[in-house]
Amino acid sequence: MDYDVAVVGGGPAGSSAATMLARAGHRVGLFERDTFPRFHIGESLLASTNEALDAMGAAAKIRAMHFPEKWGAIFATADGRFESYIGFSTSGEVPQPQTWQVERAKFDQVLLEHAASCGVVVHQPQRVIDARLDAEGVLLGLAHEGAASRRVRARAIVDASGRWGLLARKLNLRVPEPRLANIAIFSHFSGVARPSGPRPTDIRIIAREDLGWFWVIPIDASLTSVGVVLRRDVFDQLPRLSHEDHLERAIAETPAIRPLMAGARREWAVRVEKDFSYGARQYAGDRWLLVGDAGSFLDPVFSTGVAIALESGVEAGRMLDGALRDGDVSARRFATFNRVQRARYVAFRRFVTGFYTRPFRDVFYNPDPPPRLLSAVVTLLAGYWKPSLATTLRLEYFYLLTWLQRQLRLLPAVPSVGTAGGGGADDTA
Ligand SMILES: Cc1cc2nc3c(=O)[nH]c(=O)nc-3n(C[C@H](O)[C@H](O)[C@H](O)COP(=O)(O)OP(=O)(O)OC[C@H]3O[C@@H](n4cnc5c(N)ncnc54)[C@H](O)[C@@H]3O)c2cc1C
């Protein structure tokens, strides 16, 4: 046996799972297709990531990077008339309200190097082309530059291969999310205006009338990540344009973002990601666990991706540690892991799918929310998806309000500007 555990992928999910296992004394081999540092989207973190970073022993290393601080998020309407700040510290259930906005190339590299410093054997660039599960463990087929090279044996596998989904594809585990069929168009810019005031580097989320939205995420002293997410049906109605022109057009037609971009210069090519949301039928089985995007991914609107990746990696590491010690890495041992992954996905999914409907936005952008209701929403948006009973009930009340808004239209609609192609998507569901 070459390793106790083979981890496929060196993003946040792979690094966290591998680190936990190596720190528990297991022999871990991690296989990463790319050579780090490499570009990755997903730059705004949630407060809950602090706990995962603590568990991995990596918090001090991330703090030493001096990434821009994130204390919450600014939510604005496309016309710029409404803007509200949601601070993580307004929830009493968020132990460490400050997190970061990161350049992922650096963030992921620090975590991967941390894994190596904890004893993980990191192989990169090393693509895994196959994983065969049998009664003894798993046999990985490795390739380098297209040529089949060698095989590696381990007692169990953690699939952290991100959207690629090595095992999810092989075992046909993916569940599509047609309600989140969106497309993201984005780049990095210098010279984007930052608000004055105490929290100039917090993420800004600007809702568009067509149910799309913009993100504006400062990732270092000069660079800002700017992207627009459009519903696929809205995007398909647009004229055929280059990625650059799509992004420029979206900026030009969204008043709240135009002034921020007046002095901006694009520093990278414009990138596009689409069809990024999916669930999983199952997150673990005999000798295998899926973590992070290799399991499921939700639309990026509430920045849940890295938090889920790190937390699921930590959970997988703990779960597998116990299973290896007891000499039983069968599916039965991972039933709790499976349940937790599914429950977290369902909890966030309810909120995320809501954001793409008008009644939800009318309630969410209410300029004068009751403080306790706001605090409950903040708790979830900070990443705490399993809050106290009181907060859970308040969140249910929030969903009830969105239902009432759908039926009765009690609140005014969110202002109607910033529309792809001039006509808003019709989704009152
Ligand atoms: C448009 C967009 C915006 C986003 N914005 C945010 C945000 O603001 N905040 C946030 O938290 N999240 C965001 N996300 C989500 C975030 O990017 C992901 O959830 C996060 O990167 C998941 O981490 P991971 O470790 O599971 O996967 P990844 O970070 O994708 O890492 C997977 C790794 O596996 C490697 N790999 C793949 N296949 C193989 C193979 N066969 N062999 C070896 N290695 C392999 C890859 O090279 C990669 O390094 C966004 C996503 C999108 C699409």
PDBQT file of the ligand as one rigid body, heavy atoms in Angstrom, charges set to zero:
ROOT
HETATM    1  C1  LIG A 501     -18.111  32.341 -10.951  1.00  0.00    +0.000 C 
HETATM    2  C2  LIG A 501     -17.765  31.773  -9.606  1.00  0.00    +0.000 A 
HETATM    3  C3  LIG A 501     -17.530  32.631  -8.533  1.00  0.00    +0.000 A 
HETATM    4  C4  LIG A 501     -17.231  32.107  -7.270  1.00  0.00    +0.000 A 
HETATM    5  N1  LIG A 501     -17.059  32.963  -6.218  1.00  0.00    +0.000 NA
HETATM    6  C5  LIG A 501     -16.843  32.451  -4.984  1.00  0.00    +0.000 A 
HETATM    7  C6  LIG A 501     -16.649  33.319  -3.858  1.00  0.00    +0.000 A 
HETATM    8  O1  LIG A 501     -16.679  34.551  -3.960  1.00  0.00    +0.000 OA
HETATM    9  N2  LIG A 501     -16.422  32.741  -2.656  1.00  0.00    +0.000 N 
HETATM   10  C7  LIG A 501     -16.366  31.382  -2.496  1.00  0.00    +0.000 A 
HETATM   11  O2  LIG A 501     -16.182  30.909  -1.378  1.00  0.00    +0.000 OA
HETATM   12  N3  LIG A 501     -16.515  30.554  -3.546  1.00  0.00    +0.000 NA
HETATM   13  C8  LIG A 501     -16.749  31.046  -4.768  1.00  0.00    +0.000 A 
HETATM   14  N4  LIG A 501     -16.866  30.199  -5.825  1.00  0.00    +0.000 N 
HETATM   15  C9  LIG A 501     -16.745  28.759  -5.587  1.00  0.00    +0.000 C 
HETATM   16  C10 LIG A 501     -15.306  28.301  -5.395  1.00  0.00    +0.000 C 
HETATM   17  O3  LIG A 501     -14.555  28.655  -6.527  1.00  0.00    +0.000 OA
HETATM   18  C11 LIG A 501     -15.276  26.790  -5.205  1.00  0.00    +0.000 C 
HETATM   19  O4  LIG A 501     -16.376  26.372  -4.443  1.00  0.00    +0.000 OA
HETATM   20  C12 LIG A 501     -13.991  26.307  -4.512  1.00  0.00    +0.000 C 
HETATM   21  O5  LIG A 501     -12.872  26.610  -5.286  1.00  0.00    +0.000 OA
HETATM   22  C13 LIG A 501     -14.075  24.802  -4.262  1.00  0.00    +0.000 C 
HETATM   23  O6  LIG A 501     -12.860  24.308  -3.791  1.00  0.00    +0.000 OA
HETATM   24  P1  LIG A 501     -12.436  22.789  -4.105  1.00  0.00    +0.000 P 
HETATM   25  O7  LIG A 501     -11.170  22.557  -3.389  1.00  0.00    +0.000 OA
HETATM   26  O8  LIG A 501     -13.581  21.898  -3.886  1.00  0.00    +0.000 OA
HETATM   27  O9  LIG A 501     -12.206  22.769  -5.681  1.00  0.00    +0.000 OA
HETATM   28  P2  LIG A 501     -11.110  23.540  -6.537  1.00  0.00    +0.000 P 
HETATM   29  O10 LIG A 501     -10.698  24.773  -5.844  1.00  0.00    +0.000 OA
HETATM   30  O11 LIG A 501     -11.665  23.663  -7.902  1.00  0.00    +0.000 OA
HETATM   31  O12 LIG A 501      -9.866  22.562  -6.546  1.00  0.00    +0.000 OA
HETATM   32  C14 LIG A 501      -9.896  21.351  -7.258  1.00  0.00    +0.000 C 
HETATM   33  C15 LIG A 501      -8.476  21.002  -7.660  1.00  0.00    +0.000 C 
HETATM   34  O13 LIG A 501      -8.482  19.694  -8.214  1.00  0.00    +0.000 OA
HETATM   35  C16 LIG A 501      -7.569  19.655  -9.285  1.00  0.00    +0.000 C 
HETATM   36  N5  LIG A 501      -7.956  18.537 -10.159  1.00  0.00    +0.000 N 
HETATM   37  C17 LIG A 501      -9.064  18.428 -10.921  1.00  0.00    +0.000 A 
HETATM   38  N6  LIG A 501      -9.087  17.251 -11.571  1.00  0.00    +0.000 NA
HETATM   39  C18 LIG A 501      -7.959  16.594 -11.207  1.00  0.00    +0.000 A 
HETATM   40  C19 LIG A 501      -7.413  15.323 -11.560  1.00  0.00    +0.000 A 
HETATM   41  N7  LIG A 501      -8.037  14.505 -12.407  1.00  0.00    +0.000 N 
HETATM   42  N8  LIG A 501      -6.238  14.958 -11.007  1.00  0.00    +0.000 NA
HETATM   43  C20 LIG A 501      -5.596  15.786 -10.132  1.00  0.00    +0.000 A 
HETATM   44  N9  LIG A 501      -6.071  17.008  -9.777  1.00  0.00    +0.000 NA
HETATM   45  C21 LIG A 501      -7.240  17.400 -10.300  1.00  0.00    +0.000 A 
HETATM   46  C22 LIG A 501      -7.713  21.012  -9.946  1.00  0.00    +0.000 C 
HETATM   47  O14 LIG A 501      -6.573  21.351 -10.693  1.00  0.00    +0.000 OA
HETATM   48  C23 LIG A 501      -7.929  21.921  -8.731  1.00  0.00    +0.000 C 
HETATM   49  O15 LIG A 501      -6.732  22.518  -8.286  1.00  0.00    +0.000 OA
HETATM   50  C24 LIG A 501     -17.154  30.701  -7.094  1.00  0.00    +0.000 A 
HETATM   51  C25 LIG A 501     -17.361  29.847  -8.171  1.00  0.00    +0.000 A 
HETATM   52  C26 LIG A 501     -17.673  30.367  -9.414  1.00  0.00    +0.000 A 
HETATM   53  C27 LIG A 501     -17.917  29.420 -10.563  1.00  0.00    +0.000 C 
ENDROOT
TORSDOF 0
